Amino acid sequence: MIHQYINNGYHIVLDVNSGSVHVVDELVYQAIPLLEPVFTGFGPESGKQADDQVLSRALEALASLTASEEEKKEMVEEIISLVEAGQLYTEDAYEDYIQEFKDRQTVVKALCLHIAHDCNLACKYCFAEEGEYHGRRALMSFETGKKALDFLVENSGNRINLEVDFFGGEPLMNWQVVKDLVAYGRSLEKTHHKKFRFTLTTNGVLLTDEVMEYLNKEMSNVVLSIDGRKEVHDRMRPFRGGQGSYEQIVAKFRKLAKSRNQMNYYVRGTFTHNNPDFAADVLHLADLGFQQISVEPVVAEEGESYALKKEDLPALLAEYDKLAVELLKRQKEGKGVNFFHFMIDLAGGPCVAKRLTGCGSGTEYLAVTPWGDLYPCHQFVGQEDFLLGNVDEGITRKDLVQEFKSCNVYAKEDCRTCFAKFYCSGGCAANSYNFHGHINDTYEYGCILQKKRIECAIMMKAALSEEEDEAEQKEA
């Protein structure tokens, strides 16, 4: 499968199945789709040779191109070398193995601890309903949290590194229990040959110097919720009385980011129908000094005034292009930031299992309510059809676990022919369920925006690689 596009003047060809990316000239760009039928099935594993017959068929396919025969022949020979190297027109080597992935033995390696089903803000787009999650306000007790960590250790098999995210609502509303559970987790590490990686997500209202000092000591990562410009943030993230929260948090967040040497944190915002010019919010956060930034599209029911609408999409796609060019410019000037959705590893990237199946919700990653119920992830909490069990009895709905194990890019019709499938891994199961009633579908707006982000990310990699090559040539 080939995907090609033009972005910021670069002609980019992505060989989907191998992950190879080629930046080509306009002539080769035009030739690539014409030659695909010729080279289908022709690869390093085929044992075929680039004989005169193949060359003849390729030149015939290029008859419509405006170029000399010599130029065409040279181009075909270069393409043949890429095909033989397994970097172009490669076949899908993963679909035959999907049953093996579905049947693989999984262990629980991460928990999202809902330490507080309560919040001191009233964010308008909050899927957690100000922390209530379709239920009641509650704080997790230390005893329930201990049982959750014990459950994780007991169900993690031979895995050493375990992850626990303190989530809410607002976790700092239950701060003492957070600290007590971290201490308990540390006490389990040596005995059970485990290593806990703790993280925390906060709106920042209750951040103090003492809390920051503790976070820097114990939390591997901290997520700081801020939407961007003051007017944008205050519109969607007010206190319950209606007053904005921006001024309460921005200085604290800047201090925390600086204290962590601009690493192992990120500021996380949400853009909505109300701010389609979200690039300005990303750049505002960058101008405040934040170097780890994520600003993501809202996912909301269509009836909500802030929900993304179909007519928003052209502007949003253009905004990603605009943002990519500006962030690339800043990076070349030595003022680069890491924008979460433009971070892409073309050389390595996630393992095959993650590429095919995604985040591991419902199998390797679970959410725990304040009273100890287990759900596939934080977005399913409160939906009783997805109640997997509890920390006392463990997982009792093995059928649900099996359903989530079967959730993969080949189980989703829209994913099978999508160039982005090995980057997004099929998208979010919760979004699929909320929009289509089952987990093996896709969220259309999310897919469209995801594909644009991937294209922008690859373009930026291409531009930086080109700059590096030019610098090396000058040195030589």
C-alpha positions in Angstrom: 0.0 0.0 0.0 1.3 3.4 -1.0 0.3 6.8 0.4 1.6 9.9 -1.2 0.9 13.6 -0.6 2.5 17.0 -1.0 3.0 19.2 2.1 5.0 22.4 2.5 6.5 21.8 -0.9 7.7 18.3 -0.2 6.6 15.4 -2.4 6.3 12.5 0.1 5.8 8.8 -0.6 5.0 6.5 2.3 5.2 2.7 1.8 2.7 1.8 4.4 3.6 -1.8 5.1 7.3 -1.2 5.6 7.0 2.2 7.1 9.6 3.6 4.6 9.3 7.2 3.7 10.7 8.7 0.5 11.0 12.4 -0.4 11.0 12.5 -4.2 10.9 14.9 -7.1 7.8 15.7 -9.0 8.5 13.2 -11.8 9.0 10.2 -9.5 5.9 11.3 -7.5 3.9 11.0 -10.7 5.5 7.7 -11.5 4.9 5.9 -8.2 1.1 5.2 -8.7 1.6 4.2 -12.3 4.2 1.6 -11.4 2.4 0.0 -8.4 0.5 -2.6 -10.6 3.8 -3.6 -12.2 5.6 -4.2 -8.9 2.8 -5.7 -6.9 4.2 -9.0 -5.6 7.7 -8.1 -6.7 9.8 -7.9 -3.7 12.9 -9.3 -1.8 11.0 -12.4 -0.9 9.8 -13.2 -4.4 13.1 -14.3 -5.8 12.4 -12.4 -9.0 15.0 -10.5 -10.9 14.7 -7.1 -12.6 14.9 -8.6 -16.1 14.2 -6.9 -19.4 10.5 -8.0 -19.2 9.9 -6.1 -16.0 11.8 -3.1 -17.2 9.7 -3.2 -20.4 6.4 -3.3 -18.5 7.5 -0.5 -16.2 8.5 1.7 -19.1 5.1 1.0 -20.8 3.3 2.0 -17.6 5.2 5.3 -17.7 4.2 6.1 -21.3 2.1 9.1 -20.3 4.9 10.8 -18.4 6.7 13.7 -20.0 10.3 12.5 -19.7 13.0 11.0 -21.9 13.4 7.3 -22.2 16.7 7.5 -20.5 15.2 9.4 -17.5 12.4 6.9 -17.2 14.8 3.9 -17.4 17.1 5.4 -14.7 14.0 6.1 -12.5 12.7 2.5 -12.9 16.1 1.1 -12.0 16.2 3.2 -8.8 12.6 2.1 -7.9 13.5 -1.6 -8.6 16.4 -1.2 -6.0 13.9 0.1 -3.4 11.5 -2.7 -4.1 14.2 -5.3 -3.8 15.3 -3.7 -0.5 11.7 -4.0 0.9 11.2 -0.3 1.0 8.5 0.2 -1.7 5.3 -1.6 -2.8 5.8 -4.1 0.1 3.1 -6.5 1.0 1.3 -6.6 4.4 3.3 -9.0 6.6 1.1 -8.5 9.6 -2.4 -9.6 8.7 -1.6 -13.3 8.7 -0.3 -13.0 12.3 -3.4 -11.2 13.7 -4.9 -14.4 15.1 -1.7 -15.0 17.0 -2.0 -11.5 18.5 -5.6 -12.1 19.4 -4.7 -15.4 21.2 -1.6 -14.0 22.9 -1.3 -14.2 26.7 -1.7 -10.7 28.2 -0.9 -9.4 31.6 -2.0 -6.2 33.3 0.8 -3.7 33.2 -0.9 -0.3 33.9 -3.7 1.1 36.1 -5.5 4.4 35.9 -6.4 5.0 39.6 -9.5 7.3 39.9 -8.2 8.6 43.2 -10.9 11.3 43.2 -14.3 11.3 41.7 -14.6 14.9 42.5 -13.2 18.1 41.1 -12.8 21.8 42.0 -13.4 22.9 38.4 -16.5 22.6 36.2 -14.9 22.1 32.8 -17.6 22.2 30.1 -16.3 19.4 28.0 -15.4 17.0 30.8 -16.4 13.5 30.0 -16.2 12.7 33.7 -19.0 15.1 34.6 -16.9 17.2 37.0 -15.5 13.9 38.4 -18.8 12.0 38.9 -18.5 9.6 36.0 -22.2 8.9 35.7 -22.3 8.1 39.4 -21.4 9.7 42.6 -18.7 11.9 44.1 -16.2 9.9 46.1 -12.6 9.7 47.1 -10.6 6.5 47.0 -9.6 5.1 50.3 -6.1 4.0 51.1 -7.4 0.4 51.6 -9.0 0.3 48.1 -5.9 1.8 46.6 -3.7 -0.9 48.3 -6.0 -3.6 46.9 -5.6 -2.1 43.4 -1.8 -2.1 43.6 -1.9 -5.7 44.9 -4.1 -6.6 42.0 -1.7 -5.1 39.6 1.3 -6.9 41.1 -0.6 -10.3 41.1 -1.8 -9.9 37.5 1.4 -8.5 35.9 3.1 -11.9 35.4 6.8 -11.6 34.8 6.6 -7.9 33.8 8.9 -5.8 36.0 7.9 -2.2 35.0 4.4 -1.3 36.0 2.6 2.0 35.5 0.0 3.8 37.8 -1.6 7.1 36.9 -3.4 9.1 39.6 -6.4 10.5 37.8 -9.7 12.1 38.6 -11.6 14.4 38.8 -8.7 16.2 40.5 -6.2 13.8 42.2 -4.8 16.6 44.5 -8.2 16.6 46.3 -7.1 13.3 47.8 -3.4 14.1 48.1 -2.6 12.2 51.3 -3.9 9.0 49.8 -1.8 9.6 46.7 1.3 9.9 48.9 0.4 6.8 51.0 -0.2 4.7 47.9 3.2 5.7 46.3 4.9 4.7 49.6 3.0 1.4 49.6 3.9 0.8 45.9 7.6 1.4 46.7 7.4 -1.1 49.6 6.3 -3.8 47.1 9.0 -3.3 44.6 11.9 -5.2 46.1 9.8 -8.1 47.4 8.0 -8.7 44.2 10.8 -7.6 41.8 8.7 -4.8 40.3 9.3 -1.2 39.5 6.4 1.3 39.7 6.3 4.3 37.4 3.8 6.8 38.9 2.2 9.6 37.0 -0.4 12.2 37.9 -2.8 14.5 36.0 -3.8 17.8 37.6 -5.7 21.0 36.9 -3.2 22.8 39.1 -5.5 24.6 41.4 -4.1 22.9 44.5 -0.5 22.9 43.4 1.9 24.2 46.1 5.7 24.2 46.4 5.4 21.2 48.8 3.4 19.3 46.2 5.7 20.2 43.4 8.7 19.0 45.4 7.0 15.6 46.0 6.0 15.3 42.4 9.5 15.9 41.2 10.7 13.2 43.6 8.2 10.5 42.9 6.3 11.1 39.6 7.9 10.0 36.4 5.5 12.2 34.5 3.0 14.9 35.3 0.2 16.1 33.0 -0.9 19.7 33.5 -4.3 20.6 32.1 -4.4 24.0 30.4 -6.1 24.9 27.1 -3.9 27.7 25.9 -4.8 31.4 25.7 -6.5 32.9 28.8 -9.8 33.5 27.0 -9.9 30.0 25.6 -9.0 28.3 28.8 -11.3 30.3 31.0 -14.3 29.7 28.7 -14.0 26.0 29.0 -12.3 25.4 32.3 -14.0 27.7 34.9 -14.7 27.2 38.6 -18.2 26.2 39.5 -19.0 29.8 40.2 -18.1 30.7 36.6 -14.8 32.5 37.2 -11.9 31.5 35.1 -9.0 29.4 36.4 -6.1 30.5 34.1 -4.6 33.0 36.4 -4.8 30.5 39.3 -2.6 27.9 37.5 -0.4 29.4 34.8 2.4 30.6 37.0 2.4 27.3 39.0 2.6 25.3 35.8 5.5 27.3 34.5 7.3 26.9 37.8 6.7 23.1 37.8 7.9 22.7 34.2 11.1 24.7 34.9 11.7 22.6 38.1 11.6 19.4 36.0 14.1 20.9 33.5 11.4 21.0 30.9 11.2 17.2 30.8 8.9 14.4 32.1 5.8 16.5 32.0 3.4 17.9 29.4 0.8 20.6 29.3 -2.4 19.1 27.9 -5.1 21.2 26.3 -8.3 20.6 24.4 -9.5 22.6 21.4 -13.2 22.8 20.4 -15.6 24.3 17.9 -15.0 27.6 19.7 -11.3 27.9 18.9 -10.6 26.3 15.5 -7.5 28.6 15.4 -5.9 26.3 18.0 -2.4 26.8 16.6 -2.5 30.1 18.5 -3.0 28.2 21.7 -0.1 25.8 21.0 2.1 28.8 20.3 0.9 30.6 23.3 1.9 27.7 25.5 5.3 27.6 23.7 5.8 31.3 24.3 5.1 30.8 28.0 8.2 28.5 28.0 6.5 25.1 27.9 8.5 22.6 25.8 6.2 19.5 26.1 2.8 20.4 24.7 -0.3 18.5 23.7 -3.5 20.2 22.5 -6.0 17.7 21.3 -9.5 17.9 19.6 -12.5 17.6 21.8 -14.6 14.5 21.5 -18.2 15.3 22.3 -21.8 14.5 21.3 -22.9 16.4 18.2 -25.6 18.4 20.1 -23.0 20.1 22.3 -22.3 23.7 21.3 -18.6 23.2 21.6 -18.5 19.9 19.7 -16.5 19.8 16.4 -18.6 20.0 13.3 -18.0 18.8 9.8 -17.7 22.3 8.6 -14.8 22.9 11.0 -12.6 20.2 9.4 -11.1 22.2 6.5 -10.0 25.0 8.9 -8.7 22.5 11.4 -6.6 20.7 8.7 -5.2 24.0 7.5 -4.4 24.9 11.1 -2.3 21.7 11.5 -0.4 22.6 8.3 0.2 26.1 9.6 1.3 24.8 13.0 3.7 22.3 11.5 5.4 25.0 9.4 5.8 27.4 12.4 7.1 24.7 14.8 9.5 23.6 12.1 10.7 27.2 11.8 11.2 27.5 15.5 13.1 24.2 15.7 15.5 25.4 13.0 16.0 28.6 15.0 16.8 26.6 18.2 13.5 27.3 19.8 11.8 23.9 19.2 9.2 22.3 21.4 7.8 18.8 21.4 4.2 18.9 20.2 2.7 15.6 21.2 0.8 14.9 17.9 3.8 15.7 15.7 6.1 13.3 17.6 6.8 10.3 15.4 9.5 7.7 15.3 10.2 6.6 11.7 13.2 4.5 12.6 11.7 2.4 15.4 8.4 3.2 16.9 6.1 1.0 18.9 6.3 -2.8 18.8 4.2 -4.8 16.4 1.6 -5.7 19.0 1.0 -2.0 19.9 0.9 -1.0 16.2 -1.9 -3.6 15.7 -3.9 -3.3 18.8 -3.3 0.2 20.3 -3.3 1.2 24.0 -4.2 -2.2 25.5 -7.4 -1.0 27.2 -9.4 -3.8 28.6 -6.4 -6.2 28.6 -3.1 -4.6 29.7 -4.5 -1.3 30.9 -7.5 -0.9 33.3 -9.2 1.9 35.2 -10.1 1.6 38.9 -13.0 3.5 40.5 -12.8 4.9 44.1 -14.7 1.9 45.3 -12.5 -0.6 43.4 -14.5 -1.5 40.3 -12.5 -2.3 37.2 -13.2 -0.9 33.7 -11.3 -1.1 30.4 -10.2 2.5 30.7 -11.1 5.8 32.2 -13.5 6.7 29.4 -15.6 3.6 30.0 -15.9 4.2 33.8 -19.6 4.4 34.9 -20.9 2.4 31.8 -22.1 -0.7 33.6 -22.0 -2.9 30.4 -18.2 -2.6 30.6 -17.7 -3.4 34.3 -14.9 -6.0 34.3 -14.8 -6.9 38.0 -13.3 -5.4 41.1 -10.1 -5.3 43.1 -11.4 -7.9 45.6 -12.6 -10.6 43.1 -10.4 -9.6 40.1 -11.6 -9.8 36.5 -14.9 -11.6 36.3 -15.9 -10.7 32.8 -13.4 -12.7 30.8 -15.6 -12.4 27.7 -15.1 -8.6 27.8 -11.4 -9.0 28.0 -11.5 -11.3 25.0 -13.6 -8.8 23.1 -10.9 -6.1 23.7 -8.1 -8.5 22.8 -9.9 -8.9 19.4 -9.9 -5.1 18.9 -7.3 -4.4 16.2 -6.7 -2.6 12.9 -7.9 -5.6 10.9 -11.1 -5.9 12.8 -12.0 -2.4 11.7 -13.1 -2.1 8.1 -12.1 1.6 7.8 -8.6 0.8 9.1 -7.7 -2.1 6.8 -7.1 0.3 3.8 -6.0 3.3 5.8 -2.4 4.5 5.5 -2.4 5.6 9.1 -3.3 2.3 10.7 0.2 1.4 12.0 0.6 4.9 13.6 -2.8 5.3 15.3 -3.3 1.5 15.9 -7.0 1.8 15.1 -7.9 4.7 17.3 -9.8 4.8 20.5 -12.2 2.0 21.4 -14.2 4.3 23.7 -14.8 6.8 20.9 -15.9 4.0 18.6 -18.4 2.7 21.2 -19.7 6.2 21.9 -20.3 7.0 18.3 -21.2 3.6 16.8 -22.2 1.4 19.7 -19.3 -1.1 19.5 -15.6 -1.0 19.9 -14.5 -2.1 16.4 -15.3 1.0 14.5 -13.7 4.4 14.1 -14.5 8.0 15.0 -14.6 9.8 11.6 -13.5 13.3 12.7 -10.8 11.9 14.8 -9.5 9.8 11.9 -9.4 12.8 9.5 -7.4 14.9 12.0 -5.1 12.0 12.9 -4.2 11.4 9.3 -3.3 15.1 8.9 -1.2 15.1 12.0 0.8 12.1 10.7 1.3 13.8 7.4 2.6 16.9 9.1 4.9 14.9 11.4 6.5 13.1 8.5 6.9 16.3 6.6 8.8 17.8 9.5 11.0 14.8 9.7 11.7 15.1 6.0 12.6 18.8 6.3 14.9 18.3 9.2 16.6 15.4 7.5 17.1 17.5 4.4 18.7 20.2 6.5 21.0 17.7 8.2 22.1 16.3 4.8 22.9 19.8 3.5 24.9 20.6 6.7 26.9 17.4 6.2 27.6 18.2 2.6 28.9 21.6 3.5 31.2 20.1 6.1 32.5 17.6 3.6 
